Each structure stands twice: as structure tokens, then as C-alpha cells.
Amino acid sequence: MHLISLFAALLLTATVQAADPWPEIKWEALIPKGWDPAAEFKGLDLSKLQDSDPRAMEALDRIKQAFDNAPAEPAWNGKKGRIAGFALPLERQGDKVTEFLIVPYFGACIHTPPPPANQVIHAKSTKPLTGVKMMVPIWTYGTFSVQRGETTWGVAGYRLTVDKVAPYEATRKK
């Protein structure tokens, strides 16, 4: 009888997980298989260039262009999920935000170059949201679309129609 109870519990857990309307999305999943962000720069030794070297500025321009044109993963078009990241508010209404970028690491988009477009998500909400502050980590829940967009902080490869946000927690409580 104990084995049957264990099997039933495992089956119930798998069913609840499969029915999760907000599966966690990892940043790596947004990068198309086979895309190598460094491919164009193989053989370029940046350690031999000084900041004032015109070749360094040329390399930075090449990196920025390659990152701005980074491909998105088409499989995410129309998928619901949640992703943890750092917020960069774009549109404010007092202390509430309706539009923001989500990036994978602290300081992204503030420093040059910004991350590749497939690592920048342009999030939009129809209702003003609280808790979205500059470089504060949050969970963002919504529906993804593959839609490139230019912003002040960089090029986004994805759009996320936001349903809700929540403070970031390493382990999600159910």
C-alpha cells in the first residue's frame, strides 16, 4: 500500500508542475541553439588594446552591432512564463511603472555595451505596477513575443505582456 501512495503522490506532483501556468524561464533558453555571441571576434585580443586605441573603439562598435542584431528564439513566441531579472523602468506614473526592461544581470544596459538583444526583454503592462525599481531583481510573469524594439538602454529581442510582477525570491513558494 505504501508504494501505491508514493506513486500517487509523485503523479499528483507531476500534474501540478505540468499545470503551472507560469513555468520558470531561464535566460539561456532565450538564446537560439548554435548562436555564438563571440563568433565574429575569434582571434581578436582585446587585452592588447588600450582604451584610446581606435581599434578598441572599432571593436566596441562591432560588438554593439552584433549584440543589437542577436537573434531571438522563435519558440518563445506566444508562450507564458515567469523570468527573474533586473528591472530598468522606462515609463513611470509616480512610483508606478507601466513599461520596463528586464535584463539578466545587475548593471546590464547601464554599461556599454548592453547585453545581446536576446538577453533584453521589453516588458509592458496595461496597468501601473508597484515594486519595479531600477536594478532591483523581480519575477515578471506574462506572455512572450519575439519582437525586436529599440529603447534608450539598448535593443530588446523580446516583448513581454506583463500579467504581474513579484519580488525576487531564489526559491518560489507555492
Secondary structure, 3 states (H helix, E strand, C coil): CHHHHHHHHHHHHHHHHHCCCCCECCHHHHCCCCCCCCHHHCCCCHHHCCCCCHHHHHHHHHHHHHHHCCCCCHHHCCCEEEEEEEEEEEEEECCEEEEEEEECCCCCCCCCCCCCHHHCEEEEEEEEECCCCCCCEEEEEEEEEEEEEEECCEEEEEEEEEEEEEECCCCCCC
